[in-house]
Amino acid sequence: MSAILLTGGAGYIGSHTALALLRAGHQVISIDNFSNSTPESLHRVQQLANRHLLSLELDIRDQQGLRDLFKAHDIAAVIHFAGLKAVGESTEQPLHYYDNNVAGTVTLCQVMQEVGVKQLVFSSSATVYGDAKQVPISELAPRSATNPYGQSKLMIEHILEDLVVADPTWSIALLRYFNPVGADSSGQIGEDPNGIPNNLMPFISQVAVGKREKLHVFGGDYPTKDGTGVRDYIHVVDLAAGHLKALSYLQQHSGIEAFNLGTGVGYSVLDMAHAFRDINQVAVPYQIGERRPGDIATCYADPGKAKSVLNWQAEKTLDDMVRDSWRWQQQNPDGYA
């Protein structure tokens, strides 16, 4: 039976997708350089699934290592998660981001082309829409980027589009994630950021568990219902399911297609903080400060294409998102450590 290769499989979304793939009966191989993840996540995935996967330490920029991997294993398709993802850090270290994200993807695709594995699901991002002029955002919206992280995702999309023009036998899905939150309902795997979280939900969770004094809300004067930024938050379990649907789609179709993975509903920062407080019965003190450079007021998806083409839609509620995030945080106050 052919395997599905996950690059960056030990990360937040990768580990949840690995679990979904194992539960669906797939063979799974994960490669990761563990620069912002840990092997422990995949140990737990195997326990939850009661099935084995192969986890290897390998960087996607290691061309010979990738060649050896594809020679040693029968791989049917690749889900490409591996990448650096902190917006602020990307503005401070742009070369690091372009080397890791863009050059790494080129190396991966070169090896896939050599060995004739041409099914690829790529983790893209809603950041490729920049500051969208209208919401909800469809896949046809103009693309732009406001920081090197977003630029790296956009560059990779262009590279993959050029690849399909040159060789139409490739089958590629660009999955544009909105804001992943939550955790597996077991509380055994979840989001484990290094240092101060860049994302809202782990920050709220760390305030609730007492690791941080209060939530710093960036900007209270946006043109939104309560002045705080509005985003489309999607449960990571729904997101993982989207990757399985994309894989099935690629088995029947060649070419390249982009899909938004979001709920189509926008929640403000205060909506999230208040829902977390109310559902979990825990205090979430916050302070509203200055806007953060590069942030936009409102961003949420039109997920209609994923529903009609992939037969996928988000099923988890806001209550599920905050409840599952809190369960993970309570059971793992220091993450996987």
C-alpha positions, 0 to 999 in steps of 0.5 A: 500500500502506498504511503502519504508523505507529510512534510512538517508532519510533527507540527500543529496542523501536520499532527492532526492531519496525520491522525486523520489519515491513520484513522482513515486507514492510510500509511503515513510517513512524516519528515520534520526538522523539528525546528518548531515542533517535537517528535512527541506529537507523533508519538501521541498521534500513534497512541490515539490512532493505535496505528504506527507511522514512520517519523524521520528527522529530515529537512526539505532542503536536503535534496539527497535525503529526499531522494533516498526517502522516495527510493526507499518507500512507495509514496503516492502523494505529498502533503506539504506543511513544512515551513516557518510561519511567524509574521513578525519573525519573517520581517526580521529574517526574510532570507531565512523564510525565503530559504526555508519556505520557497527554496525548500519547496523547490527542492521538494518538487524537483525530487518529486518530479525526478521520481514521478510523484506528482500529487501534492497538497500545499499548505497555503494561507489566507495571507496570500489575499493581503488586505482584501478589498471585500469579504467574504474572500473567494479564491478569485480575489486578487493576491498580494502579500504584506510581509515576507511570510505571506510573500513566501506562500504567494511565491510558492503558489506561483511556482506551483502554477508555473510547474503545472503549465510546464507539466500538466500531469501534476495534480496540485491543491492549494489549501488556503487556511484561514485561522486554525484553532482548537485541538483533538478532543482527547486533549493529547495533541494541540498547538504548542508555540515556541515562546510568546504565541503569535496566534490568538487562541494559544495566547488566550489559553496561556492567560487562562491557565496563568502563564501570562498576566493578560491578553494584549489586544492589538487595536480597539479602533478598527471599523468592526462591531467592537473595534477589534480585528475580525477573523475566520477561525477554523477548528484544526480537526475540520482543517485536517479533514479538508486535507483528506478531501483534497487528496481524494480530489487529486486522485481524480483530477490533474492540474492545480486548484485553490481552495479556501478552508474556513468557516465563512464566519468572522469573529472578533478578538473580543468574541473569542476571549468572551467565548473562552471565558463563558464556555470554560468558566475561566477568567481572561483579563485583557488590555486593548493597546495599539494596532500591530503593523500589517494587521487588517480589520476584517478577514473571512472566507467564502468557503463555497468552492470547497463545499461544492468541489471537495464536498467539505465544510467546517462542522465544529462550532465556536464552542468546540474551538474554545472547549478543545483549546482549553482541554489541551492547555489544561492537560499540557500546561507546558505543551509537549514538554 
